[in-house]
Amino acid sequence: MNRAIKAAAVTGFVTAGLLGLAGPASAHNTLVDSDPKNGTNTATGPATITLTFDQPVQAAASVNSVVVIGPDGGHWESGDISVDGTRVTTPVNPLGPAGGYRIGYRILSNDGHPVTGQIEFTLTAAGAGPSTGARPDPSADGAAPAAAVGSEDGGGLPTLVWITGAVVLLAGGLVLALRLGRDSNR
């Protein structure tokens, strides 16, 4: 029986060691601030949109995009975005109709995964600008569904894989312990 206890103890230590090596998954960037702020009302539209993240954003023109969609479905962004560390900015045309505007973004996270999200604000007084026409919304395409502010897509090894591995390892250790214990009793 002494062997069974030793085998179970060794199995427990090995399992704990493997779970300790698993470590946390890489964290994706999270939106921490914006101008305009999410949910605000404003009488005049912003000249630029600024999104601030918790980690540096990778400058990737093929991935990074920011769009401003008005209540009429028109787009109001007017140029390329720029990345400066944790800040992403894009110029905006003078806004048009009063109502709800949505800012959709897709950026390349510091860990190499794309992150999408959106924020909203309300223009309380109509502006004079015409919409710039239809362009794809990076937070609503088929590959990256619209997401809440700060949401992230999955990445890294799923937790279920680690849990399954630990259960299999524990089961194997238990079988080994029972066999060793049975053999020592003969």
C-alpha positions as CSV (number, residue, x, y, z in Angstrom):
1,M,0.0,0.0,0.0
2,N,3.0,2.3,0.7
3,R,3.8,2.1,-3.1
4,A,0.3,3.2,-4.0
5,I,0.5,6.3,-1.8
6,K,3.9,7.2,-3.3
7,A,2.7,6.7,-6.9
8,A,-0.4,8.8,-6.2
9,A,1.8,11.5,-4.6
10,V,4.2,11.5,-7.6
11,T,1.3,11.7,-10.0
12,G,-0.1,14.7,-8.1
13,F,3.2,16.5,-8.2
14,V,3.7,15.8,-11.9
15,T,0.2,17.1,-12.7
16,A,0.7,20.2,-10.6
17,G,4.0,20.9,-12.4
18,L,2.4,20.5,-15.8
19,L,-0.4,22.8,-14.9
20,G,2.1,25.3,-13.6
21,L,3.9,25.3,-16.9
22,A,0.7,26.0,-18.8
23,G,0.8,29.6,-17.8
24,P,-1.8,32.2,-18.7
25,A,-2.9,32.7,-22.4
26,S,-1.5,35.6,-24.2
27,A,-3.6,38.6,-23.5
28,H,-5.0,40.6,-26.4
29,N,-5.1,44.3,-26.5
30,T,-8.1,45.9,-24.7
31,L,-9.6,49.3,-25.5
32,V,-9.1,51.5,-22.4
33,D,-10.2,54.9,-23.7
34,S,-11.6,56.7,-26.7
35,D,-12.3,60.1,-28.0
36,P,-15.3,60.4,-28.3
37,K,-16.1,58.3,-25.3
38,N,-18.5,55.4,-25.7
39,G,-22.1,56.4,-25.1
40,T,-21.6,60.1,-25.1
41,N,-23.7,62.8,-26.7
42,T,-22.1,65.7,-28.6
43,A,-23.4,68.7,-30.4
44,T,-20.4,68.8,-32.8
45,G,-18.7,65.9,-34.5
46,P,-15.0,65.0,-33.8
47,A,-12.4,65.9,-36.3
48,T,-10.5,62.8,-35.4
49,I,-11.2,59.5,-33.7
50,T,-8.7,58.4,-31.1
51,L,-8.7,54.9,-29.6
52,T,-6.3,54.0,-26.7
53,F,-5.4,50.4,-25.9
54,D,-3.7,48.9,-22.9
55,Q,-0.7,47.6,-25.0
56,P,1.0,48.8,-28.1
57,V,-0.8,48.2,-31.3
58,Q,1.2,46.7,-34.2
59,A,1.3,49.0,-37.3
60,A,-0.3,46.7,-39.9
61,A,-2.0,48.6,-42.7
62,S,-3.5,45.3,-44.0
63,V,-5.2,44.6,-40.7
64,N,-5.8,47.9,-38.8
65,S,-8.9,49.8,-39.8
66,V,-11.3,52.2,-38.2
67,V,-14.7,53.2,-39.7
68,V,-17.3,55.7,-38.6
69,I,-20.9,54.7,-39.6
70,G,-23.7,57.3,-39.3
71,P,-27.4,56.9,-38.7
72,D,-27.9,56.9,-42.4
73,G,-25.5,54.0,-42.9
74,G,-22.9,56.3,-44.5
75,H,-19.2,56.3,-43.7
76,W,-17.5,59.3,-42.3
77,E,-13.9,58.3,-41.8
78,S,-11.7,60.3,-44.2
79,G,-8.2,58.8,-44.3
80,D,-5.7,56.3,-43.2
81,I,-5.3,55.5,-39.6
82,S,-2.1,56.1,-37.7
83,V,-0.6,54.1,-34.9
84,D,1.5,55.6,-32.2
85,G,2.2,53.1,-29.5
86,T,-1.1,52.4,-27.7
87,R,-3.0,55.1,-29.6
88,V,-4.8,54.6,-32.9
89,T,-6.2,57.8,-34.7
90,T,-8.1,58.5,-37.9
91,P,-9.4,61.7,-39.3
92,V,-13.2,62.1,-39.7
93,N,-15.1,64.2,-42.3
94,P,-17.6,66.7,-40.9
95,L,-20.6,64.6,-39.7
96,G,-24.0,64.8,-41.3
97,P,-27.4,63.9,-39.8
98,A,-28.1,64.0,-36.1
99,G,-28.4,60.5,-34.5
100,G,-26.3,57.5,-33.4
101,Y,-22.8,57.0,-34.9
102,R,-20.9,53.8,-34.5
103,I,-17.1,53.5,-34.6
104,G,-16.0,50.0,-35.6
105,Y,-12.3,49.0,-35.3
106,R,-10.1,46.1,-36.1
107,I,-6.5,46.3,-34.9
108,L,-3.5,44.0,-34.8
109,S,-3.0,43.2,-31.1
110,N,0.4,43.3,-29.5
111,D,0.4,39.5,-29.4
112,G,-0.3,39.3,-33.1
113,H,-4.1,38.5,-33.1
114,P,-6.6,40.9,-34.6
115,V,-9.0,42.5,-32.1
116,T,-12.4,44.0,-33.2
117,G,-14.9,46.1,-31.3
118,Q,-17.0,49.1,-31.5
119,I,-18.1,52.2,-29.6
120,E,-21.1,54.5,-30.1
121,F,-21.8,58.1,-29.7
122,T,-24.8,60.4,-30.5
123,L,-24.6,63.6,-32.6
124,T,-27.3,65.8,-31.1
125,A,-27.3,68.5,-33.8
126,A,-27.0,67.8,-37.5
127,G,-23.7,68.7,-39.2
128,A,-23.2,69.9,-42.8
129,G,-21.1,67.0,-44.1
130,P,-22.1,64.4,-46.8
131,S,-21.3,60.7,-46.1
132,T,-18.3,59.3,-47.9
133,G,-20.1,56.2,-49.3
134,A,-20.0,52.6,-48.5
135,R,-16.8,50.9,-47.3
136,P,-16.6,47.6,-45.4
137,D,-17.0,47.8,-41.6
138,P,-14.1,45.9,-40.0
139,S,-16.1,44.9,-37.0
140,A,-19.0,43.5,-38.9
141,D,-17.5,41.4,-41.7
142,G,-18.0,37.6,-41.8
143,A,-14.5,36.9,-40.5
144,A,-14.8,39.3,-37.6
145,P,-18.3,39.7,-36.2
146,A,-19.3,43.0,-34.5
147,A,-18.2,42.9,-30.9
148,A,-18.6,44.9,-27.7
149,V,-16.0,47.4,-26.7
150,G,-12.9,45.6,-25.5
151,S,-13.9,42.2,-26.6
152,E,-11.4,39.8,-27.9
153,D,-11.3,36.9,-30.2
154,G,-10.0,33.5,-29.0
155,G,-6.3,32.7,-29.1
156,G,-3.8,30.4,-27.6
157,L,-4.5,26.9,-26.3
158,P,-8.0,26.5,-24.9
159,T,-8.4,25.8,-21.2
160,L,-10.4,22.6,-22.0
161,V,-7.3,21.1,-23.6
162,W,-5.3,21.6,-20.3
163,I,-8.2,20.3,-18.2
164,T,-8.5,17.2,-20.4
165,G,-4.8,16.6,-20.2
166,A,-4.8,16.9,-16.4
167,V,-7.7,14.5,-16.1
168,V,-6.0,11.9,-18.4
169,L,-2.8,12.3,-16.4
170,L,-4.6,11.9,-13.1
171,A,-6.5,8.8,-14.3
172,G,-3.2,7.2,-15.5
173,G,-1.6,7.9,-12.2
174,L,-4.5,6.4,-10.3
175,V,-4.5,3.3,-12.5
176,L,-0.7,3.0,-11.9
177,A,-1.1,3.5,-8.2
178,L,-3.8,0.9,-7.9
179,R,-1.8,-1.7,-9.9
180,L,1.3,-1.0,-7.8
181,G,-0.7,-1.3,-4.6
182,R,-2.3,-4.6,-5.8
183,D,1.0,-6.0,-6.8
184,S,2.6,-5.1,-3.4
185,N,-0.2,-6.9,-1.6
186,R,0.5,-10.3,-3.3
